[in-house]
Amino acid sequence: MIEFEAPVIDWAVLTPVLVVLAAGVVGVLIEAFVPDRGRRTTQIVLTLAALTGSLVSVVLLWDRVTTEGYAFVVDGTFLLTPFTLGIQAVVAVLAVLGVLVIADRTRTGQDAFAPTAAAVPGTTYEDAAREAGLQQTEIYPLVLFATGGMLLFPATDNLIVLFIALEVLSLPLYVLCATARRRRLLSQEAAFKYFLLGSFASAIMLFGIALVYGFAGTVSLEGALFVLVHPESQVLEMMPSLVIAGVLLITVGLLFKIGAAPFHTWTPDVYQGAPTPITGYMAACVKAAAVGALVRVVFTLAAGLDEPLRRDLEVGLWAVAILTMLIGTVAGAVQTDVKRMLAYSSIAHAGFLAVAFVGFSETGAGAVLFYVLAYGLATLGAFAVATLVREQDADGVVLGEATHLSQWAGLARRSPWLAAAFSLFLLSMAGIPLTAGFIAKFGVFSAAVAAGAWPLAVLGVLASAVAVFFYVRLIVLMVLTPPTEESEHAEHVEDGAEPAAAGTSRADDAAPADDAAPATGTLTAARATLARASVVVVASRGPATVAIVLCAVGVVLLGVVPQVALDWAAQAATFRPLQP
């Protein structure tokens, strides 16, 4: 009789993920046992403490992993490499900033989330929940579970665990996207689209995992690589097409998460419909985690492909990069909604990231690591600014975010510092020198040139030039264009001084009657919006302001003195525990 031998687990290696997931479980218990009056504060403190603890754990593990090359648990089920730790550090930093935006409230005490997300929009139950002052504090455990999945996503050698991590990060996000306080129907529609398309992507990825297992007889990446390098050890030595098909299907699932074309169609609708703080959190953190997993899987398996199959995989990445940059820049240039414009910007940036994938090198991995940090800071900052630019009706009641481009005209006159910060974030996304975005784009294009893909780098530069148009257009609108007649009287307001008092049930809760309006935001819809609402810049209670300041400082420092971050990214570029 064979006795079961329990594996020896190095719990210290698991700390970055365990801290966050354990805090998520504690957050669920807080919902059950902590009184209402102290629940929100407790959840915010717990969430920030857990994310900070995860970041500290990454720092403490850094020397060990970079010295030894890797650290693992249970045969690589959880595997830390320098690149994995780098991605986890980026996710943790961006998640802390994202939670600051999520936790922000206006002076009247309302946040961006519905008092009860399960209520049918427009029902008496929803009105009663609003009047009772209910708060959706379940948001914070959901954010912790999603972040835990993101930390696990690039940190495994096991494809089944990779799939589990994908679901752990995805399922809370499907719920979070449906929790918007305003424009509830649009929010729920966005969540349904994300869930439906995400389920297809997960199924495709799982089928790819099955094909890799069918070829290699293992779901371990390193095990599959060994079979590729030593095909004579397998009966299936004449069936390499199985593994290339499997890699492509797994790649499809990962490309869906970073919003790369042609798997991008969910991005504009979800970014527009989700609560704006959740949109910023998703755009920064999910992209970083998914890019980390993509590098870990594709770069590892590509190392074992022979030259013809490797070339086929490179051709596929070329096509994805070109198509993604094309769609992101061209479609972004014609958008009239700020959130949709930033969504197409996110798609374009996914294309710029894909440029660095060609070559499957450590140079590309280091460039990708710096890029997701620079992009994440600019994106989080931009969406944080968007949460503070609001519509106001004729009675002085502050409504939802003013997202139509025409409503941002003259923003610099009402709030010059906010407009300056938003302009900085847009310039960084455009890749203007002395910003983090310039250094990031230079890095990914240099990695492509080093891999011999200079035509792809040239196309990337041209796409960046086109993208500058819609970024600068918004800056010109904010700085040089006078406000519309309806908003000329609007000044920077404190929510506590609004004509509608804090106790009024409509304040900051009233949803414009455009829940069913077309997602693209037509000119007619824009005129109707402007006819009934002016624009104000609301004052937060502090967290969003802190996040904007920290993001702005990060964007400037990474653009002006990037060497420390570049050295760190180069040190963290090793994405495999062993070289073939």
Secondary structure as the mmCIF struct_conf table of DSSP 4:
data_model
#
loop_
_struct_conf.conf_type_id
_struct_conf.id
_struct_conf.beg_label_comp_id
_struct_conf.beg_label_asym_id
_struct_conf.beg_label_seq_id
_struct_conf.end_label_comp_id
_struct_conf.end_label_asym_id
_struct_conf.end_label_seq_id
HELX_LH_PP_P HELX_LH_PP_P1 ILE A 2 PHE A 4
HELX_LH_PP_P HELX_LH_PP_P2 ALA A 6 VAL A 8
HELX_RH_AL_P HELX_RH_AL_P1 TRP A 11 PHE A 33
BEND BEND1 VAL A 34 VAL A 34
HELX_RH_AL_P HELX_RH_AL_P2 ASP A 36 GLU A 68
BEND BEND2 GLY A 69 GLY A 69
STRN STRN1 ALA A 71 VAL A 73
TURN_TY1_P TURN_TY1_P1 VAL A 74 THR A 77
STRN STRN2 PHE A 78 LEU A 80
HELX_RH_AL_P HELX_RH_AL_P3 PRO A 82 ILE A 102
TURN_TY1_P TURN_TY1_P2 ALA A 103 ALA A 103
STRN STRN3 THR A 106 THR A 106
TURN_TY1_P TURN_TY1_P3 ARG A 107 THR A 108
BEND BEND3 GLY A 109 GLY A 109
BEND BEND4 ALA A 112 ALA A 112
STRN STRN4 PHE A 113 PHE A 113
BEND BEND5 PRO A 115 PRO A 115
TURN_TY1_P TURN_TY1_P4 ALA A 117 ALA A 118
BEND BEND6 ALA A 119 ALA A 119
HELX_LH_PP_P HELX_LH_PP_P3 VAL A 120 VAL A 120
TURN_TY1_P TURN_TY1_P5 PRO A 121 GLY A 122
BEND BEND7 THR A 123 THR A 123
HELX_RH_AL_P HELX_RH_AL_P4 THR A 124 GLU A 131
TURN_TY1_P TURN_TY1_P6 ALA A 132 GLY A 133
TURN_TY1_P TURN_TY1_P7 THR A 137 GLU A 138
HELX_RH_AL_P HELX_RH_AL_P5 ILE A 139 LEU A 152
TURN_TY1_P TURN_TY1_P8 PHE A 153 PRO A 154
BEND BEND8 ALA A 155 ALA A 155
BEND BEND9 ASP A 157 ASP A 157
STRN STRN5 ASN A 158 ASN A 158
HELX_RH_AL_P HELX_RH_AL_P6 LEU A 159 LEU A 176
TURN_TY1_P TURN_TY1_P9 CYS A 177 ALA A 178
STRN STRN6 ALA A 180 ALA A 180
BEND BEND10 ARG A 181 ARG A 183
HELX_RH_AL_P HELX_RH_AL_P7 ARG A 184 ALA A 216
BEND BEND11 GLY A 217 GLY A 217
BEND BEND12 VAL A 219 VAL A 219
STRN STRN7 SER A 220 SER A 220
HELX_RH_AL_P HELX_RH_AL_P8 LEU A 221 VAL A 229
HELX_RH_3T_P HELX_RH_3T_P1 PRO A 231 SER A 233
BEND BEND13 GLN A 234 GLN A 234
TURN_TY1_P TURN_TY1_P10 VAL A 235 MET A 238
HELX_RH_AL_P HELX_RH_AL_P9 PRO A 240 ILE A 258
TURN_TY1_P TURN_TY1_P11 GLY A 259 GLY A 259
TURN_TY1_P TURN_TY1_P12 ALA A 261 PRO A 262
BEND BEND14 PHE A 263 PHE A 263
TURN_TY1_P TURN_TY1_P13 THR A 265 THR A 265
HELX_RH_AL_P HELX_RH_AL_P10 TRP A 266 GLY A 273
BEND BEND15 ALA A 274 ALA A 274
HELX_RH_AL_P HELX_RH_AL_P11 THR A 276 TYR A 281
HELX_RH_PI_P HELX_RH_PI_P1 MET A 282 VAL A 286
HELX_RH_AL_P HELX_RH_AL_P12 LYS A 287 LEU A 294
HELX_RH_PI_P HELX_RH_PI_P2 VAL A 295 PHE A 299
HELX_RH_AL_P HELX_RH_AL_P13 THR A 300 ALA A 302
TURN_TY1_P TURN_TY1_P14 ALA A 303 GLY A 304
BEND BEND16 LEU A 305 LEU A 305
HELX_RH_AL_P HELX_RH_AL_P14 GLU A 307 GLY A 332
TURN_TY1_P TURN_TY1_P15 ALA A 333 VAL A 334
STRN STRN8 ASP A 337 ASP A 337
HELX_RH_AL_P HELX_RH_AL_P15 VAL A 338 PHE A 357
TURN_TY1_P TURN_TY1_P16 VAL A 358 GLY A 359
HELX_RH_AL_P HELX_RH_AL_P16 GLU A 362 ALA A 386
TURN_TY1_P TURN_TY1_P17 THR A 387 LEU A 388
STRN STRN9 VAL A 389 ASP A 393
TURN_TY1_P TURN_TY1_P18 ALA A 394 ASP A 395
BEND BEND17 GLY A 396 GLY A 396
STRN STRN10 VAL A 398 GLU A 401
STRN STRN11 HIS A 404 HIS A 404
HELX_RH_3T_P HELX_RH_3T_P2 LEU A 405 TRP A 408
TURN_TY1_P TURN_TY1_P19 ALA A 409 GLY A 410
HELX_RH_AL_P HELX_RH_AL_P17 LEU A 411 ARG A 414
HELX_RH_AL_P HELX_RH_AL_P18 PRO A 416 ALA A 430
TURN_TY1_P TURN_TY1_P20 GLY A 431 GLY A 431
TURN_TY1_P TURN_TY1_P21 PRO A 433 LEU A 434
BEND BEND18 THR A 435 THR A 435
HELX_RH_AL_P HELX_RH_AL_P19 ALA A 436 ALA A 450
TURN_TY1_P TURN_TY1_P22 ALA A 451 GLY A 452
HELX_RH_AL_P HELX_RH_AL_P20 TRP A 454 VAL A 479
TURN_TY1_P TURN_TY1_P23 LEU A 480 LEU A 480
BEND BEND19 THR A 481 THR A 481
HELX_LH_PP_P HELX_LH_PP_P4 PRO A 482 THR A 484
HELX_RH_3T_P HELX_RH_3T_P3 GLU A 485 SER A 487
TURN_TY1_P TURN_TY1_P24 GLU A 488 HIS A 489
STRN STRN12 VAL A 493 VAL A 493
HELX_RH_3T_P HELX_RH_3T_P4 ASP A 495 ALA A 497
BEND BEND20 GLU A 498 ALA A 500
TURN_TY1_P TURN_TY1_P25 ALA A 502 GLY A 503
TURN_TY1_P TURN_TY1_P26 SER A 505 ASP A 509
HELX_LH_PP_P HELX_LH_PP_P5 ALA A 510 PRO A 512
BEND BEND21 ALA A 513 ALA A 513
TURN_TY1_P TURN_TY1_P27 ASP A 515 ALA A 516
BEND BEND22 ALA A 517 ALA A 517
TURN_TY1_P TURN_TY1_P28 ALA A 519 THR A 520
HELX_RH_AL_P HELX_RH_AL_P21 LEU A 523 ARG A 532
STRN STRN13 ALA A 533 VAL A 537
STRN STRN14 VAL A 538 VAL A 538
HELX_LH_PP_P HELX_LH_PP_P6 ALA A 539 ALA A 539
STRN STRN15 SER A 540 SER A 540
BEND BEND23 ARG A 541 GLY A 542
HELX_RH_AL_P HELX_RH_AL_P22 PRO A 543 VAL A 560
BEND BEND24 VAL A 561 VAL A 561
HELX_RH_AL_P HELX_RH_AL_P23 GLN A 563 GLN A 571
TURN_TY1_P TURN_TY1_P29 ALA A 572 ALA A 572
BEND BEND25 ARG A 576 LEU A 578
#
